[in-house]
Amino acid sequence: MTTATAAPRRAYARTAGRWDALAGTGTLIRLILRRDRVRLPVWILAIAFSVLGSVASFADTYPTAADRQARADVMGNAVAKLFTGPGYGLDNYTYGAMTANELLPLTAVAVALMSIFLVVRHTRAEEESGRADLVRAAVVGRHAPTVATLTVVGGANVVLCGLLTIGLPASLPGLSTTGSLAFAVALLGVGFVFAGVGILAAQVSTNARGATGLAGIVLGAAYLARAIGDLGNGTLSWFSPFGWATEMRAYVDERWWPLLLSIGTSIVVTAVAVRISAHRDLGAGLIADRAGPAAASPLLGGPFGLALRLQRATLIWWSVSLFLLGLVYGGVAKEASKLYEDVDAIDKYLVRVGNAAAADQYLALTLFISALIAVGYAIQSASRPRGEEAASRAEPVLAAVVSRGRFVGSHLAMALGGSVVLLFAYGLGAGITRSISVNDAAELPRLVGSALAYAPALWVFVGVVAAIFGLAPRAIGAVWAAFGVFAFIGFLGPLLKLPDWVYNLSPLEHIPRLPVADFTLTPIVVLALVAAGLIGVGLAGFYRRDIGGG
């Protein structure tokens, strides 16, 4: 009897152990949804509306088959393939083929970033902050946080998939339901894969920043593999989730089996992560923290050195990205400008740029876009003091001989100076390739100067963040919403024929559209003074309120 009953008891114990490891999963799912009740909708709706808004503009921008075919000729060059993929359906460039080629690759990157950020936020970041210890002290299984996080992130990707499947045909009647489903499902597969990558990175690194960095490296490598593969014979693209997404050939000749590669990869990567999680200590990672130097660098003796140390990786990544973007935009200026001669809708954008040579008009547009991208860094960097305060790291710094002004000012200096660095990086990249393509070295300083002219506009965004941080720090996320509105105005405003007063709401619109327009000093000075005033308001407010208040 003893032998006969031992085996069933062991089997029951193993089964019970598995269920115990998932105890509290439902509660954690509700907790994550409660914490991210704003963040999740913003991610989903921002991606969905960006795609749907772009698709809705296609009919006005490219009303005839000749317009679309002229666009296809541009998309077929090597530089375009770096960003858009192999270019299926270019011989008959329908609105569907345009949607898949021009929107799917970059949207897939946004979906991958959403999955990575959300996964790391609710796994490794929780362990790093110590909150995971408190949660695990309750009746919560070892794998419950992982399963809860993947459930929520996977659900967010499914919701996005549903919105796009329904919204794409509604935004542009020429898009088929089947093609829309293939487009959305391709993004769903990418989201699943990078959710698994995020979970695995969270097991490897001991801090959230490192986990995000590792997952970002995987994302960059995957995108590079897809880009190089599409420039070659396509073999390398099959080693990338982004390549699997484009190989579904939405709106052209839909293929569903590449989705199995995404699902299979996500299962394998997640299984490896769960296996590692079962054999590591809470808070530990596969890569142990390195021992620091015996003595700190003299630079860390002041608040600015600390701010530089905390933000240097972010500044480097943003700078490199904009430099590479500048290399591409500057290199294709001569060829891309030919598109203006064939697409009448582009005139709606050029009206705001001014009359000039087509290449200069193109460069003015791309300079505006680069400045708009750099606004993201300015907001992120200027928001760092709030992050330090919310994480209770500001109090130890202020407990030393560091004034509130020096604490906030050091991070704002990084935001102000970093904005200049980013604009310089873009102008340098664009100037190098533009000078080479036209064999004129004068293009380099011209484009660098044109890019730097946008610095005061970025400083205004820094000032707005500083003012909100000083007066109402809990509302600092509203700056991102404003950034989204200004991006919408910049990209779709000309097509929607918005009135001038709407454009004037954006600080970027007050900068002369160099290199087409003449340089005028007045708006530069006014914007700089506005930024200084806002920063002053923020500092005054921070001196008057409690730490952790607002």
Steps between C-alpha positions, in 0.01 A plus 500: 500500500781739588674444167173514310398835645843671493506561125154669484597718796822611327307573181246701698779689672659590166165617361425699814849652481439621148173663600663653809757663274211683330313597816382861495530539122149639465557754775826615339328537164247732658781690673689550174185617325435741786853642492506530121143618451638805319827366361345203317230697315755766405734241348222318315316806374817687405616214278154434360419864422844555346435217255137585434571871463778433250283259302212748491730757338607273213196572283562876508876473472507245216159526327597335169673181398774710340565673834525167677730356236728802528515431871578134428798605289643684801426211736683257276847646557753351738471771765123456521541126549705566811187643662208334322603149401517311170214695341234249402240626255706787359402407144135574583522741789154491651404671825533162668854443377584856605362434849700179542826630357510843661327446834554139608879501566510815713174415677649162585787680674249702704314183598827332600595798716157498665539133590854542631427806712184356653656162577813645662290749695302227673777245549860614543406855602281358777786286630745790481272730699435238768125489440525144370620390846188645659275339241666161534458518878126451440339190350662550160673225303848530356384520140184703564662841420639367172174340391297805604732732308495289186122471520454876517761580233369224276149636550616849406642364175175312431294817558728693262462220247122522524495879465715490188307213343177698535642848457710459185213418260290769667776762454553422133224302324744362244673284762381140517397335826733207436797725437416706808489185710839391362645844578368494857596138565853565375531770768349264755775247430771764544342610828497142632863441406630813670286442806696175533825686433413746776430220748829331413696826531341553841653170615846591371547853636472609861345839420221628280724729296732212416210273411353763271841554344552130433155467346573813295819344368303195389244729335773694319672181387171359373423817307853513357475135393175577323646808330818327382304196389259706293791674331649160416336175401258501795654209694603705802147645528373157602698530823302808605145536639471815291580295192229249592252786527575637152504149354132465585454729197190677624274640225712339227486119518440421866702218654410385850767246584772755596281574803590152627865608518406793725279290725754219523784739580298678768415167665861381499643829629236525771558140607873567535426810707264311730757226543766753601256673734436172681870460583609853596459703815252784505684818400794313348581459132717284278739792464615609843564864577862601455690628797543874475831684534637560846469875456238692303591717207551868592221576254253322728580743780232740374137475389578567133748210491234275648242619246749439218572149630130419524410634156809438290378170353169658399678795340737274308222281362289797392801672342610193306144440378458854372846499344411186304165648404682808375734286291199341329297817445796697375606221267162463327409870483583529132302190403206541738438856388394365159184373663371856535466534126255208483286526813277806521406444866858570608434863408289529814812441707725713284279805545620519860862454393521761227614517140844357432678219322331163557800358686508796740127462563554132580787585736286760677224244553739238634665754731158573647438127546837451668430789739162346581672171581756679717214647704450149636848504649452851642184392682651172620816665630321792667262255670788322674477705824142383542610141452772541762250657739236231446760228561606670828851558368473878509485523880846346565653737246328804650600387849860575402635845425294525182234766455174432326602734222824311432319165510236599245732727305750221434235286330356795311850587382524147360168549322598839359851400397392157381243658269779695333713185472215311332432773247871529426520121450217507249638801316844340489365175357282673241779743412756225442291297256353808333847645444619175347194459275528851350877534537467825694666527843298815581193284554641366827508827700178612335305197621663496843400862551148434371458218749634698796247776433232274652675489841294781662177323401620186678597711800139618528392139548768466768361811665145364494615179668691701760197719576269203542759323716518798731127573519313172437747210463231233480378655175837480327373230267278761335808628316513174305137547403581850377794359305263254333266783402784704350623193310150452361488866394841478337434182303131525410423869544567597137275222370222596742539869408524611861488876566819691572421553868513124554851485354608789718435293811817301428835665582655321201277688259655834600849400383587609142491200267868497417669452256208636294395800709727783602641487850333744741625552852179628661314166540820335624542760775131501594486121534820498707352762735176302530698189588700692762182639652338158523811353662498784751136428585580133546796566729296743711222246535740221595653714775154559648354148497576188698716221358271229373207739499291637217 
